[in-house]
Amino acid sequence: IRAEQGIYAKDWTYKEGLIVKKTEDFRVNVTNARVNGIAVISTSPNGMNAKIDNFNHYIGCVVGVEQGSYNNKPAPMIHIKTPAGMERYLIFPQMPDEGGLKAGVDKAKAEKMAGGASAAAPAAAAADPNAAEKLSKLDLLKANGILTEEEYRRERAKLGI
């Protein structure tokens, strides 16, 4: 069982409108394995066709923290791309700690890369120019629970790792 370690967490309330004063509670939690919480979820970086909902993605699917917008105002967002090709944006309007979010995601991704990368990858890359890419895909499949440990080892052995 993989032990998840918390890296960054933030809760805040988003207030929309001057008259209606609608509020939504937002949350983001970043661990060494995943990012989850409540945010605006959109298929585009400008927040079009968005909905506020729960999210839970493996850190390996995170492309990075970027600048997006929601209701025509700048807002930080986490760009997600899954192995199946689904792309989405988690937008955090009125987030009080954008720098902390980016630092937390960057740290989680660095820990994932350090823990998931194989020392044998450079040697395998010399034998097969696509080995590093194949190993990266195997690591992602394993991290997302698609491959068991045994299947993962078997596939690595086929790559000569």
Backbone torsions as a table, in degrees:
resi	resn	phi	psi	omega
1	ILE	NA	131.3	-179.7
2	ARG	-78.6	129.8	177.6
3	ALA	-86.7	118.9	177.7
4	GLU	-88.1	137.3	178.4
5	GLN	-119.0	127.9	178.8
6	GLY	-67.3	135.9	179.4
7	ILE	-115.9	-40.0	-177.3
8	TYR	-153.1	140.0	176.3
9	ALA	-147.4	141.9	179.5
10	LYS	-152.8	133.9	172.6
11	ASP	-119.2	141.8	175.2
12	TRP	-160.2	167.1	180.0
13	THR	-112.5	130.1	177.9
14	TYR	-95.2	127.2	178.9
15	LYS	-111.0	122.5	-176.4
16	GLU	-114.9	130.1	174.7
17	GLY	87.2	149.5	179.7
18	LEU	-91.6	-30.9	-176.1
19	ILE	-95.8	-52.5	-176.6
20	VAL	-72.7	-37.0	179.5
21	LYS	55.7	48.2	175.2
22	LYS	-68.0	138.4	179.0
23	THR	-124.7	149.0	175.8
24	GLU	-134.7	137.5	175.4
25	ASP	-89.2	129.5	179.9
26	PHE	-116.3	155.1	179.7
27	ARG	-152.0	143.0	171.1
28	VAL	-139.3	136.1	178.6
29	ASN	-133.1	125.7	-179.9
30	VAL	-117.1	126.9	174.8
31	THR	-120.8	-179.7	177.7
32	ASN	-72.1	-6.0	-178.6
33	ALA	-118.8	-28.4	-174.4
34	ARG	-155.3	169.5	173.7
35	VAL	-126.7	131.2	-179.0
36	ASN	-149.7	169.9	179.3
37	GLY	147.5	-149.0	178.8
38	ILE	-128.2	128.2	-178.8
39	ALA	-155.7	177.1	169.9
40	VAL	-79.0	124.6	-179.4
41	ILE	-110.2	127.0	-176.0
42	SER	-139.7	157.0	174.7
43	THR	-93.6	2.2	177.9
44	SER	-138.5	151.9	-177.6
45	PRO	-69.6	-10.7	179.5
46	ASN	-97.6	10.4	174.1
47	GLY	78.4	11.7	179.2
48	MET	-68.5	146.3	180.0
49	ASN	52.2	44.2	-175.2
50	ALA	-95.2	157.5	172.8
51	LYS	-143.2	151.9	176.6
52	ILE	-92.1	124.2	-174.7
53	ASP	-159.8	172.9	173.7
54	ASN	-75.3	150.4	175.3
55	PHE	-140.8	154.9	177.9
56	ASN	-157.0	110.4	-178.6
57	HIS	-132.6	145.8	174.2
58	TYR	-67.9	144.5	-177.0
59	ILE	-61.9	-26.5	177.5
60	GLY	-65.4	-18.6	179.0
61	CYS	-89.3	-6.1	-177.3
62	VAL	-80.7	122.2	175.2
63	VAL	-77.5	-43.2	178.8
64	GLY	162.5	179.4	175.8
65	VAL	-98.1	128.0	-176.2
66	GLU	-131.0	174.8	175.2
67	GLN	-95.6	124.9	177.1
68	GLY	-124.9	-159.7	176.1
69	SER	-149.2	154.5	175.2
70	TYR	-144.9	129.1	-174.8
71	ASN	52.8	43.1	178.1
72	ASN	61.1	24.0	175.9
73	LYS	-124.3	142.3	-179.9
74	PRO	-61.5	142.8	178.7
75	ALA	-153.6	140.5	175.9
76	PRO	-68.3	152.4	178.7
77	MET	-146.9	153.2	173.7
78	ILE	-103.5	124.2	-179.4
79	HIS	-90.2	124.3	-178.0
80	ILE	-115.8	138.1	172.5
81	LYS	-141.6	118.2	-176.5
82	THR	-86.9	163.1	177.1
83	PRO	-58.8	-27.6	179.6
84	ALA	-79.1	-4.2	176.7
85	GLY	96.4	0.9	177.8
86	MET	-71.4	133.4	179.7
87	GLU	-121.8	133.2	177.6
88	ARG	-149.0	165.5	-177.9
89	TYR	-127.2	129.2	176.4
90	LEU	-100.9	110.8	-172.0
91	ILE	-105.1	136.8	-175.2
92	PHE	-120.8	82.9	-178.9
93	PRO	-66.5	143.5	178.4
94	GLN	55.3	30.5	179.4
95	MET	-68.2	128.1	-176.4
96	PRO	-80.3	-5.8	-175.1
97	ASP	-142.6	63.7	-178.7
98	GLU	-61.8	-40.2	179.6
99	GLY	-62.9	-39.7	178.1
100	GLY	-65.6	-37.9	177.6
101	LEU	-62.2	-49.2	-179.1
102	LYS	-61.6	-45.2	179.7
103	ALA	-62.3	-40.4	179.3
104	GLY	-64.6	-44.7	179.1
105	VAL	-66.0	-43.3	179.0
106	ASP	-60.9	-41.6	179.1
107	LYS	-65.5	-44.0	179.8
108	ALA	-62.3	-42.4	179.2
109	LYS	-66.4	-38.5	178.7
110	ALA	-65.2	-41.9	177.7
111	GLU	-64.8	-39.0	178.0
112	LYS	-62.6	-44.7	-179.4
113	MET	-66.4	-39.9	-179.4
114	ALA	-68.9	-38.9	-179.0
115	GLY	-81.7	-29.7	-175.3
116	GLY	-95.3	-16.9	-178.9
117	ALA	-80.6	142.4	-178.5
118	SER	-95.8	141.9	176.2
119	ALA	-67.9	-23.2	-179.2
120	ALA	-82.2	-6.9	-176.4
121	ALA	-58.7	-44.0	179.4
122	PRO	-61.0	-39.7	179.0
123	ALA	-65.8	-41.6	179.6
124	ALA	-66.9	-35.8	-180.0
125	ALA	-64.1	-32.2	178.3
126	ALA	-67.1	-36.1	179.7
127	ALA	-77.6	-38.2	-178.2
128	ASP	-132.5	113.8	-176.3
129	PRO	-60.5	-21.1	179.5
130	ASN	-97.7	4.2	-175.7
131	ALA	-61.6	-41.6	-178.8
132	ALA	-62.5	-41.6	178.6
133	GLU	-66.5	-42.3	178.9
134	LYS	-63.8	-41.3	178.8
135	LEU	-64.3	-40.4	178.1
136	SER	-60.8	-41.8	178.4
137	LYS	-65.9	-40.8	177.6
138	LEU	-62.3	-43.6	178.7
139	ASP	-59.7	-41.5	-180.0
140	LEU	-66.9	-42.3	178.2
141	LEU	-62.7	-40.6	178.7
142	LYS	-67.1	-45.2	-179.3
143	ALA	-61.5	-32.0	-179.5
144	ASN	-88.3	4.1	176.4
145	GLY	78.3	12.9	-179.4
146	ILE	-80.7	-36.5	176.6
147	LEU	-105.4	139.0	172.0
148	THR	-78.1	169.1	178.3
149	GLU	-59.0	-41.9	-179.3
150	GLU	-65.0	-44.6	178.3
151	GLU	-63.4	-39.5	179.2
152	TYR	-60.5	-48.6	179.5
153	ARG	-62.4	-41.1	179.9
154	ARG	-62.3	-43.9	-180.0
155	GLU	-67.8	-37.8	176.2
156	ARG	-63.5	-38.8	179.7
157	ALA	-62.9	-37.0	177.7
158	LYS	-63.3	-30.3	177.7
159	LEU	-81.6	-6.6	-179.2
160	GLY	84.0	23.3	-178.4
161	ILE	-105.5	NA	NA
